[in-house]
């Protein structure tokens, strides 16, 4: 069950909120070259490594004003042992990135849960304009994850709902990570995750041209840092 909380709270902040160039392609705040691989390292507030994730662009398909990136994502623990792997897609059309929040969950039920049962997810699409302006408000989103433990009377069902709200472009900043120094735009939003009780958090993310997300910070409702992620390497872009 910990995996559900972890993912529904968006604690795997990979490069899943790209910004397009406004021409309908995925150019802009996202790598688009086939073969590009990037690594994100996750840390605790005490700067202790909690895990890493790697993504590779396996394919790029174009049809009219739509571009679809086929991605491979891998997750590793602190010892470098792979936890799980999954494929997902990023779609860009009409100058907007359309990201289904079901893909943000990146859950493979067979790999994530050993008990008999199933996981279902329903999510909204998040859209981001091609020319971000400071203070610009963005569309909110919602992700619903249901876990059925396989019991006939459904007594082992868990439902977790995560809502993203107050999404907005903030400003431009320079950010330095192990992968280099980048000129970034900053995006912030609030996350409310509910199952038995309501957990609220605030997220700040920084994106660079042709690179994607280079840093993400997650805070509790009272402003305490809960963890952060940084881009540690990128190649092939």
Buried (B, 14 or more C-beta within 10 A) or exposed (E): EEBBBEBBBBBBBBBBBBBBBBBBBBBBBBBBEEEBBBBBBBBEBEEEEBBBBBBBBEEBEEEEEBBBBBBBBBBBEEEEEEBBBBEBBBBBBBBBBBBBBBBBBBBEEEBBBEEEBEBEBEBBBBBBBBEBEEEBEBEBBBBBBBBBBEEEEEEEEBEBBBBBEEBBBBEEEEBEBEBEEBEBBBBBBBBBBBBEEEBBBBBBBBBBBBBBBBBBBBBEEEEEEBBBBBBBBBEEB
